[in-house]
Structures are given as structure tokens and as C-alpha cells.
Amino acid sequence: MVDSSMAVGAGLALTGTIGPGIGIGLIGMKVLEGIARQPELANDLLTKGLIFVALCEALGLVACVVSFKLIGIF
């Protein structure tokens, strides 16, 4: 059974997914801006942008796992 304080804690832990979502949007914006400014570097910028997106996404997944652990799913 889920205690109410655990449910509140899990909800607060899920707010940790907001930051990576904003970060992914900013990374995408800057990669597209860089490609527009220097199209010859498109492949290099895209590769580095995807690496940073993966790192941001990992933070969001950690926040989800913490919230699921608080509820007792895992």
C-alpha cells in the first residue's frame, strides 16, 4: 500500500523530468542554429547534439526510477 507521504515524494521526484525536457529543447535549438550558421559542420554538430540529448535524457530516467522506487513499483 502506498503511503500518502510516499506518493507526494514520488510526485516531487517526477518534477525532475522537467529540467531534462527543457534541456533537450535548448540543445535542439542550438544545434539547429549552429547548422544554419555553418552547414558544413552539420554532421559534427548533430553527433555532438545527440550525445548531449542522451545525457539529458538519462537524468530524466533517473528521476522516474527514483519516483517508482518510492512508490514500490521496482
N, CA, C and O atoms as a Tripos MOL2 file, in Angstrom:
@<TRIPOS>MOLECULE
protein
  296   295    74     0     0
PROTEIN
NO_CHARGES

@<TRIPOS>ATOM
      1 N           0.8450   -1.1800    0.0000 N.3       1 MET1
      2 CA          0.0000    0.0000    0.0000 C.3       1 MET1
      3 C           0.8880    1.2400    0.0000 C.2       1 MET1
      4 O           1.9190    1.2830    0.6710 O.2       1 MET1
      5 N           0.4790    2.2220   -0.7460 N.am      2 VAL2
      6 CA          1.2580    3.4440   -0.8810 C.3       2 VAL2
      7 C           0.8380    4.4370    0.1840 C.2       2 VAL2
      8 O          -0.3290    4.8200    0.2720 O.2       2 VAL2
      9 N           1.8030    4.8480    0.9920 N.am      3 ASP3
     10 CA          1.5550    5.8700    1.9960 C.3       3 ASP3
     11 C           1.4150    7.2170    1.2890 C.2       3 ASP3
     12 O           2.0080    7.4320    0.2320 O.2       3 ASP3
     13 N           0.6410    8.1100    1.8650 N.am      4 SER4
     14 CA          0.4110    9.3930    1.1960 C.3       4 SER4
     15 C           1.6990   10.2100    1.0860 C.2       4 SER4
     16 O           1.9010   10.9120    0.0940 O.2       4 SER4
     17 N           2.5660   10.1280    2.0890 N.am      5 SER5
     18 CA          3.8160   10.8800    2.0060 C.3       5 SER5
     19 C           4.7320   10.3050    0.9310 C.2       5 SER5
     20 O           5.4880   11.0440    0.3000 O.2       5 SER5
     21 N           4.6700    8.9900    0.7200 N.am      6 MET6
     22 CA          5.4600    8.3900   -0.3500 C.3       6 MET6
     23 C           4.9360    8.8310   -1.7120 C.2       6 MET6
     24 O           5.7200    9.0520   -2.6350 O.2       6 MET6
     25 N           3.6300    8.9610   -1.8420 N.am      7 ALA7
     26 CA          3.0460    9.4080   -3.1080 C.3       7 ALA7
     27 C           3.4320   10.8600   -3.4030 C.2       7 ALA7
     28 O           3.7100   11.2130   -4.5490 O.2       7 ALA7
     29 N           3.4460   11.6880   -2.3740 N.am      8 VAL8
     30 CA          3.8600   13.0840   -2.5670 C.3       8 VAL8
     31 C           5.3350   13.1410   -2.9530 C.2       8 VAL8
     32 O           5.7180   13.9100   -3.8350 O.2       8 VAL8
     33 N           6.1600   12.3320   -2.2970 N.am      9 GLY9
     34 CA          7.5780   12.2880   -2.6310 C.3       9 GLY9
     35 C           7.8140   11.8100   -4.0460 C.2       9 GLY9
     36 O           8.6890   12.3260   -4.7410 O.2       9 GLY9
     37 N           7.0340   10.8180   -4.4850 N.am     10 ALA10
     38 CA          7.1680   10.3220   -5.8550 C.3      10 ALA10
     39 C           6.7480   11.3930   -6.8570 C.2      10 ALA10
     40 O           7.3700   11.5340   -7.9100 O.2      10 ALA10
     41 N           5.7210   12.1280   -6.5450 N.am     11 GLY11
     42 CA          5.3010   13.2160   -7.4300 C.3      11 GLY11
     43 C           6.3450   14.3080   -7.5270 C.2      11 GLY11
     44 O           6.5830   14.8600   -8.6020 O.2      11 GLY11
     45 N           6.9700   14.6200   -6.3960 N.am     12 LEU12
     46 CA          8.0380   15.6210   -6.4100 C.3      12 LEU12
     47 C           9.2600   15.1130   -7.1630 C.2      12 LEU12
     48 O           9.9480   15.8860   -7.8300 O.2      12 LEU12
     49 N           9.5290   13.8200   -7.0590 N.am     13 ALA13
     50 CA         10.6570   13.2570   -7.7990 C.3      13 ALA13
     51 C          10.3990   13.3200   -9.3030 C.2      13 ALA13
     52 O          11.3360   13.4950  -10.0830 O.2      13 ALA13
     53 N           9.1590   13.1830   -9.7120 N.am     14 LEU14
     54 CA          8.8400   13.2550  -11.1330 C.3      14 LEU14
     55 C           8.9700   14.6640  -11.6870 C.2      14 LEU14
     56 O           9.0650   14.8390  -12.9020 O.2      14 LEU14
     57 N           8.9770   15.6670  -10.8260 N.am     15 THR15
     58 CA          9.2220   17.0180  -11.3350 C.3      15 THR15
     59 C          10.6560   17.1620  -11.8330 C.2      15 THR15
     60 O          10.9840   18.1410  -12.5030 O.2      15 THR15
     61 N          11.5010   16.2050  -11.5160 N.am     16 GLY16
     62 CA         12.8630   16.1980  -12.0280 C.3      16 GLY16
     63 C          12.9420   15.9160  -13.5070 C.2      16 GLY16
     64 O          14.0140   16.0440  -14.0990 O.2      16 GLY16
     65 N          11.8400   15.5360  -14.1190 N.am     17 THR17
     66 CA         11.8260   15.3080  -15.5610 C.3      17 THR17
     67 C          11.6020   16.6050  -16.3420 C.2      17 THR17
     68 O          11.7480   16.6250  -17.5640 O.2      17 THR17
     69 N          11.2540   17.6680  -15.6540 N.am     18 ILE18
     70 CA         11.0150   18.9430  -16.3390 C.3      18 ILE18
     71 C          12.3300   19.5330  -16.8420 C.2      18 ILE18
     72 O          12.4020   20.0220  -17.9690 O.2      18 ILE18
     73 N          13.3600   19.4890  -16.0160 N.am     19 GLY19
     74 CA         14.6570   20.0530  -16.3850 C.3      19 GLY19
     75 C          15.2590   19.4200  -17.6260 C.2      19 GLY19
     76 O          15.6570   20.1370  -18.5440 O.2      19 GLY19
     77 N          15.3390   18.0830  -17.6820 N.am     20 PRO20
     78 CA         15.8670   17.4650  -18.9000 C.3      20 PRO20
     79 C          15.0230   17.7620  -20.1370 C.2      20 PRO20
     80 O          15.5640   17.8620  -21.2390 O.2      20 PRO20
     81 N          13.7250   17.9030  -19.9750 N.am     21 GLY21
     82 CA         12.8850   18.2540  -21.1200 C.3      21 GLY21
     83 C          13.2180   19.6270  -21.6680 C.2      21 GLY21
     84 O          13.2840   19.8220  -22.8820 O.2      21 GLY21
     85 N          13.4270   20.5740  -20.7760 N.am     22 ILE22
     86 CA         13.8230   21.9150  -21.1990 C.3      22 ILE22
     87 C          15.2180   21.8790  -21.8190 C.2      22 ILE22
     88 O          15.4780   22.5390  -22.8250 O.2      22 ILE22
     89 N          16.1110   21.1020  -21.2090 N.am     23 GLY23
     90 CA         17.4760   20.9970  -21.7210 C.3      23 GLY23
     91 C          17.5320   20.4070  -23.1200 C.2      23 GLY23
     92 O          18.3050   20.8630  -23.9620 O.2      23 GLY23
     93 N          16.7100   19.3920  -23.3680 N.am     24 ILE24
     94 CA         16.6780   18.7770  -24.6960 C.3      24 ILE24
     95 C          16.1820   19.7780  -25.7300 C.2      24 ILE24
     96 O          16.6980   19.8300  -26.8470 O.2      24 ILE24
     97 N          15.1850   20.5690  -25.3610 N.am     25 GLY25
     98 CA         14.6960   21.5880  -26.2800 C.3      25 GLY25
     99 C          15.7470   22.6420  -26.5910 C.2      25 GLY25
    100 O          15.8860   23.0700  -27.7360 O.2      25 GLY25
    101 N          16.4880   23.0580  -25.5700 N.am     26 LEU26
    102 CA         17.5370   24.0550  -25.7890 C.3      26 LEU26
    103 C          18.6830   23.4960  -26.6350 C.2      26 LEU26
    104 O          19.2320   24.1970  -27.4840 O.2      26 LEU26
    105 N          19.0380   22.2400  -26.4010 N.am     27 ILE27
    106 CA         20.0910   21.6190  -27.2020 C.3      27 ILE27
    107 C          19.6720   21.5430  -28.6650 C.2      27 ILE27
    108 O          20.4530   21.8580  -29.5620 O.2      27 ILE27
    109 N          18.4360   21.1240  -28.8940 N.am     28 GLY28
    110 CA         17.9410   21.0550  -30.2670 C.3      28 GLY28
    111 C          17.9340   22.4120  -30.9350 C.2      28 GLY28
    112 O          18.2730   22.5320  -32.1130 O.2      28 GLY28
    113 N          17.5500   23.4380  -30.1900 N.am     29 MET29
    114 CA         17.5250   24.7850  -30.7460 C.3      29 MET29
    115 C          18.9260   25.2460  -31.1420 C.2      29 MET29
    116 O          19.1220   25.8030  -32.2220 O.2      29 MET29
    117 N          19.8860   25.0130  -30.2710 N.am     30 LYS30
    118 CA         21.2440   25.4810  -30.5510 C.3      30 LYS30
    119 C          21.9120   24.6640  -31.6600 C.2      30 LYS30
    120 O          22.7000   25.2030  -32.4360 O.2      30 LYS30
    121 N          21.5990   23.3600  -31.7380 N.am     31 VAL31
    122 CA         22.1550   22.5530  -32.8320 C.3      31 VAL31
    123 C          21.6100   23.0360  -34.1690 C.2      31 VAL31
    124 O          22.3680   23.1730  -35.1290 O.2      31 VAL31
    125 N          20.3210   23.2930  -34.2460 N.am     32 LEU32
    126 CA         19.7390   23.7980  -35.4930 C.3      32 LEU32
    127 C          20.2870   25.1800  -35.8390 C.2      32 LEU32
    128 O          20.5090   25.4890  -37.0100 O.2      32 LEU32
    129 N          20.5000   25.9980  -34.8320 N.am     33 GLU33
    130 CA         21.0800   27.3190  -35.0810 C.3      33 GLU33
    131 C          22.5080   27.1910  -35.6010 C.2      33 GLU33
    132 O          22.9080   27.9180  -36.5110 O.2      33 GLU33
    133 N          23.2710   26.2740  -35.0290 N.am     34 GLY34
    134 CA         24.6410   26.0580  -35.4950 C.3      34 GLY34
    135 C          24.6940   25.5150  -36.9100 C.2      34 GLY34
    136 O          25.5600   25.9020  -37.6950 O.2      34 GLY34
    137 N          23.7630   24.6130  -37.2440 N.am     35 ILE35
    138 CA         23.7130   24.0660  -38.6030 C.3      35 ILE35
    139 C          23.3240   25.1570  -39.5980 C.2      35 ILE35
    140 O          23.8230   25.1860  -40.7230 O.2      35 ILE35
    141 N          22.4270   26.0540  -39.1770 N.am     36 ALA36
    142 CA         22.0250   27.1380  -40.0720 C.3      36 ALA36
    143 C          23.1800   28.1140  -40.3120 C.2      36 ALA36
    144 O          23.3010   28.6880  -41.3940 O.2      36 ALA36
    145 N          24.0200   28.2940  -39.3030 N.am     37 ARG37
    146 CA         25.1350   29.2230  -39.4520 C.3      37 ARG37
    147 C          26.2930   28.6190  -40.2400 C.2      37 ARG37
    148 O          26.9280   29.3060  -41.0420 O.2      37 ARG37
    149 N          26.5720   27.3230  -40.0100 N.am     38 GLN38
    150 CA         27.6780   26.6600  -40.6940 C.3      38 GLN38
    151 C          27.2290   25.2760  -41.1710 C.2      38 GLN38
    152 O          27.4580   24.2800  -40.4850 O.2      38 GLN38
    153 N          26.6000   25.2110  -42.3240 N.am     39 PRO39
    154 CA         26.0590   23.9320  -42.8110 C.3      39 PRO39
    155 C          27.1280   22.8610  -43.0360 C.2      39 PRO39
    156 O          26.8170   21.6710  -43.0150 O.2      39 PRO39
    157 N          28.3840   23.2680  -43.2510 N.am     40 GLU40
    158 CA         29.4250   22.2640  -43.4870 C.3      40 GLU40
    159 C          29.7570   21.4640  -42.2260 C.2      40 GLU40
    160 O          30.3750   20.4040  -42.3210 O.2      40 GLU40
    161 N          29.3640   21.9420  -41.0640 N.am     41 LEU41
    162 CA         29.5960   21.2280  -39.8040 C.3      41 LEU41
    163 C          28.3610   20.4640  -39.3260 C.2      41 LEU41
    164 O          28.2820   20.0940  -38.1550 O.2      41 LEU41
    165 N          27.4110   20.2280  -40.2030 N.am     42 ALA42
    166 CA         26.1290   19.6420  -39.8050 C.3      42 ALA42
    167 C          26.3030   18.2680  -39.1580 C.2      42 ALA42
    168 O          25.7010   18.0000  -38.1190 O.2      42 ALA42
    169 N          27.1140   17.3980  -39.7520 N.am     43 ASN43
    170 CA         27.2680   16.0500  -39.2000 C.3      43 ASN43
    171 C          27.9150   16.0780  -37.8240 C.2      43 ASN43
    172 O          27.4910   15.3560  -36.9210 O.2      43 ASN43
    173 N          28.9370   16.9060  -37.6600 N.am     44 ASP44
    174 CA         29.6290   17.0030  -36.3730 C.3      44 ASP44
    175 C          28.7000   17.5710  -35.3010 C.2      44 ASP44
    176 O          28.6510   17.0540  -34.1850 O.2      44 ASP44
    177 N          27.9680   18.6260  -35.6330 N.am     45 LEU45
    178 CA         27.0540   19.2300  -34.6670 C.3      45 LEU45
    179 C          25.9230   18.2780  -34.2940 C.2      45 LEU45
    180 O          25.5220   18.2080  -33.1320 O.2      45 LEU45
    181 N          25.4150   17.5530  -35.2700 N.am     46 LEU46
    182 CA         24.3280   16.6190  -34.9950 C.3      46 LEU46
    183 C          24.7900   15.4950  -34.0780 C.2      46 LEU46
    184 O          24.0630   15.0960  -33.1670 O.2      46 LEU46
    185 N          25.9920   14.9830  -34.3130 N.am     47 THR47
    186 CA         26.5200   13.9050  -33.4740 C.3      47 THR47
    187 C          26.7000   14.3720  -32.0330 C.2      47 THR47
    188 O          26.2890   13.6900  -31.0950 O.2      47 THR47
    189 N          27.3120   15.5270  -31.8670 N.am     48 LYS48
    190 CA         27.5210   16.0430  -30.5160 C.3      48 LYS48
    191 C          26.2040   16.4060  -29.8450 C.2      48 LYS48
    192 O          26.0460   16.2170  -28.6390 O.2      48 LYS48
    193 N          25.2590   16.9250  -30.6200 N.am     49 GLY49
    194 CA         23.9490   17.2490  -30.0610 C.3      49 GLY49
    195 C          23.2210   16.0200  -29.5680 C.2      49 GLY49
    196 O          22.5830   16.0570  -28.5160 O.2      49 GLY49
    197 N          23.3060   14.9300  -30.3120 N.am     50 LEU50
    198 CA         22.6410   13.6930  -29.8840 C.3      50 LEU50
    199 C          23.2780   13.1100  -28.6290 C.2      50 LEU50
    200 O          22.5860   12.5280  -27.7940 O.2      50 LEU50
    201 N          24.5750   13.2600  -28.4930 N.am     51 ILE51
    202 CA         25.2420   12.7910  -27.2740 C.3      51 ILE51
    203 C          24.7400   13.5770  -26.0620 C.2      51 ILE51
    204 O          24.4500   12.9910  -25.0190 O.2      51 ILE51
    205 N          24.6390   14.8940  -26.1960 N.am     52 PHE52
    206 CA         24.1590   15.7010  -25.0810 C.3      52 PHE52
    207 C          22.6790   15.4430  -24.7840 C.2      52 PHE52
    208 O          22.2650   15.4910  -23.6260 O.2      52 PHE52
    209 N          21.8930   15.1740  -25.8050 N.am     53 VAL53
    210 CA         20.4870   14.8310  -25.5860 C.3      53 VAL53
    211 C          20.3850   13.5250  -24.8040 C.2      53 VAL53
    212 O          19.5470   13.4010  -23.9110 O.2      53 VAL53
    213 N          21.2310   12.5540  -25.1340 N.am     54 ALA54
    214 CA         21.2140   11.2800  -24.4110 C.3      54 ALA54
    215 C          21.5950   11.4830  -22.9410 C.2      54 ALA54
    216 O          21.0160   10.8490  -22.0590 O.2      54 ALA54
    217 N          22.5580   12.3550  -22.6760 N.am     55 LEU55
    218 CA         22.9350   12.6280  -21.2840 C.3      55 LEU55
    219 C          21.8000   13.3050  -20.5240 C.2      55 LEU55
    220 O          21.5610   12.9900  -19.3580 O.2      55 LEU55
    221 N          21.1070   14.2200  -21.1650 N.am     56 CYS56
    222 CA         19.9610   14.8710  -20.5150 C.3      56 CYS56
    223 C          18.8410   13.8790  -20.2650 C.2      56 CYS56
    224 O          18.1990   13.9060  -19.2150 O.2      56 CYS56
    225 N          18.6100   13.0080  -21.2250 N.am     57 GLU57
    226 CA         17.5350   12.0270  -21.0840 C.3      57 GLU57
    227 C          17.8340   11.0560  -19.9450 C.2      57 GLU57
    228 O          16.9140   10.5840  -19.2760 O.2      57 GLU57
    229 N          19.0980   10.7570  -19.7240 N.am     58 ALA58
    230 CA         19.4640    9.8650  -18.6250 C.3      58 ALA58
    231 C          19.0590   10.4690  -17.2800 C.2      58 ALA58
    232 O          18.6430    9.7430  -16.3770 O.2      58 ALA58
    233 N          19.1750   11.7820  -17.1410 N.am     59 LEU59
    234 CA         18.7600   12.4260  -15.8910 C.3      59 LEU59
    235 C          17.2520   12.2860  -15.6700 C.2      59 LEU59
    236 O          16.8020   12.0700  -14.5450 O.2      59 LEU59
    237 N          16.4850   12.4090  -16.7390 N.am     60 GLY60
    238 CA         15.0420   12.2260  -16.6250 C.3      60 GLY60
    239 C          14.6730   10.7980  -16.2520 C.2      60 GLY60
    240 O          13.7490   10.5750  -15.4690 O.2      60 GLY60
    241 N          15.3900    9.8350  -16.8090 N.am     61 LEU61
    242 CA         15.1220    8.4410  -16.4680 C.3      61 LEU61
    243 C          15.4830    8.1340  -15.0200 C.2      61 LEU61
    244 O          14.7980    7.3490  -14.3660 O.2      61 LEU61
    245 N          16.5400    8.7380  -14.5200 N.am     62 VAL62
    246 CA         16.9030    8.5560  -13.1140 C.3      62 VAL62
    247 C          15.7980    9.0970  -12.2130 C.2      62 VAL62
    248 O          15.4590    8.4680  -11.2100 O.2      62 VAL62
    249 N          15.2360   10.2430  -12.5510 N.am     63 ALA63
    250 CA         14.1440   10.8130  -11.7610 C.3      63 ALA63
    251 C          12.9250    9.9000  -11.7740 C.2      63 ALA63
    252 O          12.2580    9.7450  -10.7510 O.2      63 ALA63
    253 N          12.6260    9.2930  -12.9220 N.am     64 CYS64
    254 CA         11.4940    8.3650  -13.0000 C.3      64 CYS64
    255 C          11.7350    7.1280  -12.1490 C.2      64 CYS64
    256 O          10.8340    6.6680  -11.4480 O.2      64 CYS64
    257 N          12.9380    6.5930  -12.2060 N.am     65 VAL65
    258 CA         13.2550    5.3910  -11.4280 C.3      65 VAL65
    259 C          13.1720    5.6820   -9.9330 C.2      65 VAL65
    260 O          12.6780    4.8540   -9.1680 O.2      65 VAL65
    261 N          13.6510    6.8480   -9.5120 N.am     66 VAL66
    262 CA         13.5610    7.2120   -8.0980 C.3      66 VAL66
    263 C          12.1060    7.3050   -7.6590 C.2      66 VAL66
    264 O          11.7580    6.8360   -6.5760 O.2      66 VAL66
    265 N          11.2590    7.8990   -8.4780 N.am     67 SER67
    266 CA          9.8490    8.0190   -8.1020 C.3      67 SER67
    267 C           9.1740    6.6500   -8.0710 C.2      67 SER67
    268 O           8.3320    6.4010   -7.2090 O.2      67 SER67
    269 N           9.5290    5.7660   -8.9910 N.am     68 PHE68
    270 CA          8.9520    4.4220   -8.9630 C.3      68 PHE68
    271 C           9.4440    3.6280   -7.7630 C.2      68 PHE68
    272 O           8.6920    2.8280   -7.2060 O.2      68 PHE68
    273 N          10.6860    3.8320   -7.3560 N.am     69 LYS69
    274 CA         11.2070    3.1600   -6.1660 C.3      69 LYS69
    275 C          10.4730    3.6490   -4.9200 C.2      69 LYS69
    276 O          10.2050    2.8600   -4.0140 O.2      69 LYS69
    277 N          10.1450    4.9390   -4.8630 N.am     70 LEU70
    278 CA          9.4300    5.4650   -3.7130 C.3      70 LEU70
    279 C           8.0360    4.8660   -3.5920 C.2      70 LEU70
    280 O           7.5540    4.6060   -2.4890 O.2      70 LEU70
    281 N           7.4030    4.6540   -4.7190 N.am     71 ILE71
    282 CA          6.0580    4.0680   -4.6960 C.3      71 ILE71
    283 C           6.1340    2.5750   -4.4080 C.2      71 ILE71
    284 O           5.2310    2.0170   -3.7850 O.2      71 ILE71
    285 N           7.2010    1.9240   -4.8560 N.am     72 GLY72
    286 CA          7.3540    0.5000   -4.6140 C.3      72 GLY72
    287 C           7.1090   -0.3480   -5.8430 C.2      72 GLY72
    288 O           6.8890   -1.5540   -5.7290 O.2      72 GLY72
    289 N           7.1450    0.2650   -7.0230 N.am     73 ILE73
    290 CA          6.9350   -0.4920   -8.2550 C.3      73 ILE73
    291 C           8.1310   -1.3780   -8.5250 C.2      73 ILE73
    292 O           7.9640   -2.5340   -8.9130 O.2      73 ILE73
    293 N           9.3410   -0.8600   -8.3270 N.am     74 PHE74
    294 CA         10.5510   -1.6520   -8.5620 C.3      74 PHE74
    295 C          11.0550   -2.2150   -7.2600 C.2      74 PHE74
    296 O          12.0680   -2.9140   -7.2420 O.2      74 PHE74
@<TRIPOS>BOND
     1     1     2 1
     2     2     3 1
     3     3     4 2
     4     3     5 am
     5     5     6 1
     6     6     7 1
     7     7     8 2
     8     7     9 am
     9     9    10 1
    10    10    11 1
    11    11    12 2
    12    11    13 am
    13    13    14 1
    14    14    15 1
    15    15    16 2
    16    15    17 am
    17    17    18 1
    18    18    19 1
    19    19    20 2
    20    19    21 am
    21    21    22 1
    22    22    23 1
    23    23    24 2
    24    23    25 am
    25    25    26 1
    26    26    27 1
    27    27    28 2
    28    27    29 am
    29    29    30 1
    30    30    31 1
    31    31    32 2
    32    31    33 am
    33    33    34 1
    34    34    35 1
    35    35    36 2
    36    35    37 am
    37    37    38 1
    38    38    39 1
    39    39    40 2
    40    39    41 am
    41    41    42 1
    42    42    43 1
    43    43    44 2
    44    43    45 am
    45    45    46 1
    46    46    47 1
    47    47    48 2
    48    47    49 am
    49    49    50 1
    50    50    51 1
    51    51    52 2
    52    51    53 am
    53    53    54 1
    54    54    55 1
    55    55    56 2
    56    55    57 am
    57    57    58 1
    58    58    59 1
    59    59    60 2
    60    59    61 am
    61    61    62 1
    62    62    63 1
    63    63    64 2
    64    63    65 am
    65    65    66 1
    66    66    67 1
    67    67    68 2
    68    67    69 am
    69    69    70 1
    70    70    71 1
    71    71    72 2
    72    71    73 am
    73    73    74 1
    74    74    75 1
    75    75    76 2
    76    75    77 am
    77    77    78 1
    78    78    79 1
    79    79    80 2
    80    79    81 am
    81    81    82 1
    82    82    83 1
    83    83    84 2
    84    83    85 am
    85    85    86 1
    86    86    87 1
    87    87    88 2
    88    87    89 am
    89    89    90 1
    90    90    91 1
    91    91    92 2
    92    91    93 am
    93    93    94 1
    94    94    95 1
    95    95    96 2
    96    95    97 am
    97    97    98 1
    98    98    99 1
    99    99   100 2
   100    99   101 am
   101   101   102 1
   102   102   103 1
   103   103   104 2
   104   103   105 am
   105   105   106 1
   106   106   107 1
   107   107   108 2
   108   107   109 am
   109   109   110 1
   110   110   111 1
   111   111   112 2
   112   111   113 am
   113   113   114 1
   114   114   115 1
   115   115   116 2
   116   115   117 am
   117   117   118 1
   118   118   119 1
   119   119   120 2
   120   119   121 am
   121   121   122 1
   122   122   123 1
   123   123   124 2
   124   123   125 am
   125   125   126 1
   126   126   127 1
   127   127   128 2
   128   127   129 am
   129   129   130 1
   130   130   131 1
   131   131   132 2
   132   131   133 am
   133   133   134 1
   134   134   135 1
   135   135   136 2
   136   135   137 am
   137   137   138 1
   138   138   139 1
   139   139   140 2
   140   139   141 am
   141   141   142 1
   142   142   143 1
   143   143   144 2
   144   143   145 am
   145   145   146 1
   146   146   147 1
   147   147   148 2
   148   147   149 am
   149   149   150 1
   150   150   151 1
   151   151   152 2
   152   151   153 am
   153   153   154 1
   154   154   155 1
   155   155   156 2
   156   155   157 am
   157   157   158 1
   158   158   159 1
   159   159   160 2
   160   159   161 am
   161   161   162 1
   162   162   163 1
   163   163   164 2
   164   163   165 am
   165   165   166 1
   166   166   167 1
   167   167   168 2
   168   167   169 am
   169   169   170 1
   170   170   171 1
   171   171   172 2
   172   171   173 am
   173   173   174 1
   174   174   175 1
   175   175   176 2
   176   175   177 am
   177   177   178 1
   178   178   179 1
   179   179   180 2
   180   179   181 am
   181   181   182 1
   182   182   183 1
   183   183   184 2
   184   183   185 am
   185   185   186 1
   186   186   187 1
   187   187   188 2
   188   187   189 am
   189   189   190 1
   190   190   191 1
   191   191   192 2
   192   191   193 am
   193   193   194 1
   194   194   195 1
   195   195   196 2
   196   195   197 am
   197   197   198 1
   198   198   199 1
   199   199   200 2
   200   199   201 am
   201   201   202 1
   202   202   203 1
   203   203   204 2
   204   203   205 am
   205   205   206 1
   206   206   207 1
   207   207   208 2
   208   207   209 am
   209   209   210 1
   210   210   211 1
   211   211   212 2
   212   211   213 am
   213   213   214 1
   214   214   215 1
   215   215   216 2
   216   215   217 am
   217   217   218 1
   218   218   219 1
   219   219   220 2
   220   219   221 am
   221   221   222 1
   222   222   223 1
   223   223   224 2
   224   223   225 am
   225   225   226 1
   226   226   227 1
   227   227   228 2
   228   227   229 am
   229   229   230 1
   230   230   231 1
   231   231   232 2
   232   231   233 am
   233   233   234 1
   234   234   235 1
   235   235   236 2
   236   235   237 am
   237   237   238 1
   238   238   239 1
   239   239   240 2
   240   239   241 am
   241   241   242 1
   242   242   243 1
   243   243   244 2
   244   243   245 am
   245   245   246 1
   246   246   247 1
   247   247   248 2
   248   247   249 am
   249   249   250 1
   250   250   251 1
   251   251   252 2
   252   251   253 am
   253   253   254 1
   254   254   255 1
   255   255   256 2
   256   255   257 am
   257   257   258 1
   258   258   259 1
   259   259   260 2
   260   259   261 am
   261   261   262 1
   262   262   263 1
   263   263   264 2
   264   263   265 am
   265   265   266 1
   266   266   267 1
   267   267   268 2
   268   267   269 am
   269   269   270 1
   270   270   271 1
   271   271   272 2
   272   271   273 am
   273   273   274 1
   274   274   275 1
   275   275   276 2
   276   275   277 am
   277   277   278 1
   278   278   279 1
   279   279   280 2
   280   279   281 am
   281   281   282 1
   282   282   283 1
   283   283   284 2
   284   283   285 am
   285   285   286 1
   286   286   287 1
   287   287   288 2
   288   287   289 am
   289   289   290 1
   290   290   291 1
   291   291   292 2
   292   291   293 am
   293   293   294 1
   294   294   295 1
   295   295   296 2
@<TRIPOS>SUBSTRUCTURE
     1 MET1         2 RESIDUE 1 A MET
     2 VAL2         6 RESIDUE 1 A VAL
     3 ASP3        10 RESIDUE 1 A ASP
     4 SER4        14 RESIDUE 1 A SER
     5 SER5        18 RESIDUE 1 A SER
     6 MET6        22 RESIDUE 1 A MET
     7 ALA7        26 RESIDUE 1 A ALA
     8 VAL8        30 RESIDUE 1 A VAL
     9 GLY9        34 RESIDUE 1 A GLY
    10 ALA10       38 RESIDUE 1 A ALA
    11 GLY11       42 RESIDUE 1 A GLY
    12 LEU12       46 RESIDUE 1 A LEU
    13 ALA13       50 RESIDUE 1 A ALA
    14 LEU14       54 RESIDUE 1 A LEU
    15 THR15       58 RESIDUE 1 A THR
    16 GLY16       62 RESIDUE 1 A GLY
    17 THR17       66 RESIDUE 1 A THR
    18 ILE18       70 RESIDUE 1 A ILE
    19 GLY19       74 RESIDUE 1 A GLY
    20 PRO20       78 RESIDUE 1 A PRO
    21 GLY21       82 RESIDUE 1 A GLY
    22 ILE22       86 RESIDUE 1 A ILE
    23 GLY23       90 RESIDUE 1 A GLY
    24 ILE24       94 RESIDUE 1 A ILE
    25 GLY25       98 RESIDUE 1 A GLY
    26 LEU26      102 RESIDUE 1 A LEU
    27 ILE27      106 RESIDUE 1 A ILE
    28 GLY28      110 RESIDUE 1 A GLY
    29 MET29      114 RESIDUE 1 A MET
    30 LYS30      118 RESIDUE 1 A LYS
    31 VAL31      122 RESIDUE 1 A VAL
    32 LEU32      126 RESIDUE 1 A LEU
    33 GLU33      130 RESIDUE 1 A GLU
    34 GLY34      134 RESIDUE 1 A GLY
    35 ILE35      138 RESIDUE 1 A ILE
    36 ALA36      142 RESIDUE 1 A ALA
    37 ARG37      146 RESIDUE 1 A ARG
    38 GLN38      150 RESIDUE 1 A GLN
    39 PRO39      154 RESIDUE 1 A PRO
    40 GLU40      158 RESIDUE 1 A GLU
    41 LEU41      162 RESIDUE 1 A LEU
    42 ALA42      166 RESIDUE 1 A ALA
    43 ASN43      170 RESIDUE 1 A ASN
    44 ASP44      174 RESIDUE 1 A ASP
    45 LEU45      178 RESIDUE 1 A LEU
    46 LEU46      182 RESIDUE 1 A LEU
    47 THR47      186 RESIDUE 1 A THR
    48 LYS48      190 RESIDUE 1 A LYS
    49 GLY49      194 RESIDUE 1 A GLY
    50 LEU50      198 RESIDUE 1 A LEU
    51 ILE51      202 RESIDUE 1 A ILE
    52 PHE52      206 RESIDUE 1 A PHE
    53 VAL53      210 RESIDUE 1 A VAL
    54 ALA54      214 RESIDUE 1 A ALA
    55 LEU55      218 RESIDUE 1 A LEU
    56 CYS56      222 RESIDUE 1 A CYS
    57 GLU57      226 RESIDUE 1 A GLU
    58 ALA58      230 RESIDUE 1 A ALA
    59 LEU59      234 RESIDUE 1 A LEU
    60 GLY60      238 RESIDUE 1 A GLY
    61 LEU61      242 RESIDUE 1 A LEU
    62 VAL62      246 RESIDUE 1 A VAL
    63 ALA63      250 RESIDUE 1 A ALA
    64 CYS64      254 RESIDUE 1 A CYS
    65 VAL65      258 RESIDUE 1 A VAL
    66 VAL66      262 RESIDUE 1 A VAL
    67 SER67      266 RESIDUE 1 A SER
    68 PHE68      270 RESIDUE 1 A PHE
    69 LYS69      274 RESIDUE 1 A LYS
    70 LEU70      278 RESIDUE 1 A LEU
    71 ILE71      282 RESIDUE 1 A ILE
    72 GLY72      286 RESIDUE 1 A GLY
    73 ILE73      290 RESIDUE 1 A ILE
    74 PHE74      294 RESIDUE 1 A PHE
